[in-house]
Amino acid sequence: MVEESQKGLVVFQDNKIRRLWHDNQWYYSVIDIVAVLSESDNPATYWRVLKHREPQLVTICNGLKMVAPDGKLRYTDCVNTKNAFRLIQSIPSKKAEPFKMWLAELGKERIEEIENPEIAQGRVKEYYELKGYPKDWIDRRLRGIAIRQDLTDEWKLRGVEEEKSFAILTNEITKATFGKTVGEYRQFKKLKKSNQNLRDHMTDWELILTMVGEKATTDITIAKDAKGFSKLKETAKEGGDIAKNTRKELEEKIGKSIVSEQNYLNLTDQKKKKKLAKKK
């Protein structure tokens, strides 16, 4: 399945709309929907007035944490696809029908992906190709996504479901593998925006070692039949140690560190420059 950080934003007519996978369905930011349909300079105020005028709208919303403009996670009103259609009915807009069609298409895509996971994989591949990533890198990234999914599925089966717990366990693997937490690694690679996924900025060997650590963690967890957060934390470190040993041995052979400051922030700029060069 596509990682949430990659699909946490969708675009309708050049307007970004935040969404979050929650309770086995997508939830969309109400403020972002209101901004698109109302074309108001202050969608937050528009939504506040609308709620006062139609109090029943409050009952269709869920308060969920999403990345705010300041980059921090903050609670905001959200609606699932079904309730988004209800919200649209309350906002007079020439964009209402196109927006409904767009929303329905998103729902259709999700159903297709559930029925045929290869479709989801194809869409992720296209996403990276459009951003200019090399083919070999994309293949490794996709494999890493599958291995990560297997690991998180195993954690859920063994008593861990909260995203915060996932983050702590992932930090155990990352710190053991590379000697840095995810946050420290992001700083090392100069990633400042919250929507910049660390793995999207890893080199080939960093991706491979990440896969080794997570695959090892999955297999060790199953072999030990580890259950509960504390036991899973132990197997996460053990899995990371396997990857660390591989890294150390390779670094000794090649005489340099695999942990790299290299990132892919320049890919979009390079693509823009190529387009401009073709037009000239």
Residue pairs with C-beta under 8 A, 6 or more apart in sequence:
1 113
1 117
1 120
1 145
1 149
2 113
2 120
2 123
2 124
2 145
3 145
3 148
3 197
4 20
4 21
5 195
5 197
6 124
6 127
6 197
6 200
7 19
7 21
8 18
8 19
8 20
8 66
8 67
8 195
9 16
9 17
9 18
9 19
9 195
10 16
10 17
10 19
10 106
11 17
12 36
12 99
12 102
13 36
13 95
13 98
15 32
15 35
15 36
16 32
17 28
17 29
17 32
17 33
17 36
18 28
18 29
18 32
18 66
18 67
18 76
19 26
19 27
19 28
19 29
20 26
20 27
20 64
20 65
20 66
20 78
21 27
22 62
22 64
22 78
25 80
25 81
26 80
26 81
26 106
26 110
27 62
27 64
27 78
27 79
27 80
28 78
28 79
28 80
28 81
28 84
29 66
29 76
29 77
29 78
30 47
30 61
30 76
30 77
30 78
30 79
30 87
31 43
31 44
31 47
31 76
31 77
32 43
33 79
33 84
33 87
33 88
33 99
34 40
34 43
34 46
34 47
34 50
34 87
34 91
35 43
36 95
36 99
37 88
37 91
37 93
37 95
37 96
37 99
38 46
38 91
38 93
39 93
39 95
40 46
47 77
50 57
50 90
50 91
51 57
51 58
54 90
57 86
57 87
57 90
60 79
60 83
60 86
60 87
61 77
61 78
61 79
61 83
62 77
62 78
62 79
62 80
63 75
63 76
63 77
63 78
64 75
64 76
64 78
65 73
65 74
65 75
65 76
66 73
66 74
66 76
66 78
67 73
67 194
67 195
68 74
68 76
71 193
71 194
72 194
73 194
79 86
79 87
81 103
81 106
81 107
84 103
85 100
85 103
88 96
88 99
88 100
88 103
93 99
109 119
109 123
112 119
113 119
113 120
113 123
121 142
124 142
124 145
125 138
125 142
128 137
128 138
128 141
129 135
129 138
131 264
131 267
131 268
131 271
132 267
132 268
132 270
132 271
133 141
133 264
133 267
136 204
137 204
137 207
140 204
140 207
140 208
140 211
141 199
141 200
141 207
143 211
144 199
144 207
144 210
144 211
144 214
147 211
147 214
147 215
147 218
148 214
150 215
150 218
151 214
151 215
151 217
151 218
152 166
154 218
154 221
154 222
155 161
155 165
155 166
155 169
155 221
155 232
158 221
158 226
158 227
158 228
158 231
158 232
159 227
159 228
159 229
159 232
160 166
160 169
160 228
160 229
160 232
165 229
167 182
168 233
169 229
169 232
169 233
169 236
170 182
170 236
171 181
171 182
171 183
172 233
172 236
172 237
172 240
173 210
173 213
173 214
173 217
173 236
173 237
173 239
173 240
173 243
174 180
174 181
174 182
174 185
174 210
174 213
174 240
175 181
175 240
176 213
176 236
176 237
176 239
176 240
176 241
176 243
176 244
177 209
177 210
177 212
177 213
177 240
177 243
177 244
177 247
178 185
178 206
178 209
178 244
178 247
178 259
179 244
179 259
180 188
180 259
182 198
185 198
186 196
186 198
188 259
188 261
189 198
189 201
189 261
189 262
189 263
190 261
190 263
190 265
191 198
191 201
191 263
191 265
196 265
199 207
199 210
200 264
201 262
201 263
201 264
201 265
202 210
203 258
203 260
203 262
205 250
205 258
206 258
206 259
206 260
209 243
209 246
209 247
209 258
210 243
212 242
212 243
212 246
213 239
213 240
213 242
213 243
213 244
214 239
215 239
216 238
216 239
216 240
216 242
216 243
217 235
217 236
217 238
217 239
217 240
218 239
219 239
220 226
220 235
220 238
220 239
220 242
221 232
221 235
221 239
224 231
224 235
226 232
226 234
226 235
247 258
247 259
250 258
251 257
251 258
